[in-house]
Amino acid sequence: MHYGPVRKPWWHGAAIYQIYPRSFLDTNGDGIGDLPGITKTLDYVASLKVDGIWLSPFFTSPMLDFGYDVSDYRGVDPVFGSLEDFDALVARAHRLGLKVIIDQVYCHTSDLHPWFSASRGSPSGEMSDWYVWADPRDDGSPPNNWQSVFSGPAWTWESRRRQYYLHHFLKQQPTLNLHNPRVVDALVDVGTFWIKRGVDGFRLDALNLGMVDRRLRDNPPGPASYGASRPFDMQRHVYSMSQPEMIPLIERMAGAFRAAAGRDFFTVAEVGGSDPHATMVDYTSGSKRLSCAYSFDFIGASAFDAAHIRSVVERWSGDPDAGYPGFAFSNHDCARVASRWRNPAAPKGRIERLLLLLQASLSGTIFIYQGEELGLPQVDIPFDRLVDPESIANYPNGSQRDGARTPMPWSAADPHCSFSAGEPWLPLGDEHRSLTVAKQDDDPDSMLNLFRRVMQLRSSSPALRRGSIEFLPSPPDTLLLVRRTAGGEAAWCGVNFTGRPVAMSLPIEMSVPADVVVGGVRCEDGTLLIEPFSGALRAS
């Protein structure tokens, strides 16, 4: 696969650091992270050698889904600060050479948004068709069998209109009608507002849920092998997501955002589903659509699988006109990868280091979730401390989002790891107290300092950042051996996630010493010898 010199915008091969504002740093003692806290720590973020930051929502919201239920697209929720605080954050990030990407939630709003208040009042008002409304079936039941991602039917009765409204998530998150061009125009205006405030890109939340089948047909049942932890998982979402009419809308938005920015503006689509690859390619193909698609292929995987990783990456052709990927191992919506892919037989902290080498060697844009640079594991939150509605509704089989959203451990100098002077909104993890930024910063062999070295290698290597990628033959599920090339330069990565040693013959250009070695790796007479749970990375 070739990701070569045809296309070189700033985000091509970039490393983006995701910040969950509630849990990064609290500066006013209320136990909730805020925008001034992010600004205060941007020097630390810049030291990670990443290219930019992605901020999860900080907009005005009743916080039933912690900011993904937006009640004012142009406002900063007081718990996070003010618009002036946001402007200061952007200015500081730019002075440090960091791009700023923010979430935009265009598929739904809070039910407290003025648009929904106007829409729910009457079926004939000016905004009556700004959301997805439908009459009941003859027996009074919802118009179809669609299920909410969180739990239960995706329809709620509104007595004022005597109709049902659609919600893919909480009932307090009504779905916008993106078939309505006036709604799209209003959302473009929202995006333009933030572009004018200096942002460099948008992560478009749950984008393939943005349009539904106009006829509201029932979804067919899913195959028996598809997960059944929630009713949502028991259907094939043929009519409730990934509709073909999204493509013109995407081109309209992407073009408007580029024009408003007057520069290379980054747009990344969050695309979910059981097999989203075709949709991801559709959303990013050619020059008129989005920059990148954010893949759940690794985030949704409960265990490491070398063959799966290889197959996911190889599905992207590398043709600039055939879409562009974004790869992440963790985010705010799933259990942390250090726990999901942990192998009890491996030395403590080893799997996290191997994952770092692997992710740095992948093609596309890569996304790192806050705390991954520290090797933070998932926190086990007891049921009585859960606050996430999805985790509560589907306990104990939910996505465990609370355990991935716990506060950042800055220093062990105080009970709250210097995150806040007050009681944090979620409890800190006991394991996190030994993995703080302050402790790792002073240790040259720490995960944090390894992260910095590896990200610097990726940033400075044309092969790792933008080169073509191929997986060399290796025993299935034993070793991943990656080669990246750009012009006359080559880089490679070999990682062994198993408890068995592996020996591989190497091409001549890969027979040079590695820049970074984790565990036991050596090269003798063109043969690469990798000990159990070991790996190496060589940059051009």
Secondary structure by P-SEA (a helix, b strand, c coil): ccccccccccccbbbbbbbcccccccccccccccaaaaaaaaaaaaaacccbbbbcccccccccccccccccccccccccccaaaaaaaaaaaaaacbbbbbbbbccccccccaaaaaaacccccccccccbbbbbccccccccbbbbccccccbbbbccccbbbbbcccccccccccccaaaaaaaaaaaaaaaaaccccccccccccccccccccccccccccccccccccccccccccccccaaaaaaaaaaaaaaaaccbbbbbbbcccccaaaaaaaaccccccccbbbbccccccccccaaaaaaaaaccccccccbbbbbbccccccccccccccccccccaaaaaaaaaaaaacccbbbbccccccccccccccccccccaaaaaacccccccccccccccccccccccccccccccbbbbcccccccaaaaaaccccaaaaaaaaaaaaaacccccbbbbbbcccccccbbbbbbbcccbbbbbbbbcccbbbbbbbccccccccccccccccccccbbbbcccccccccc
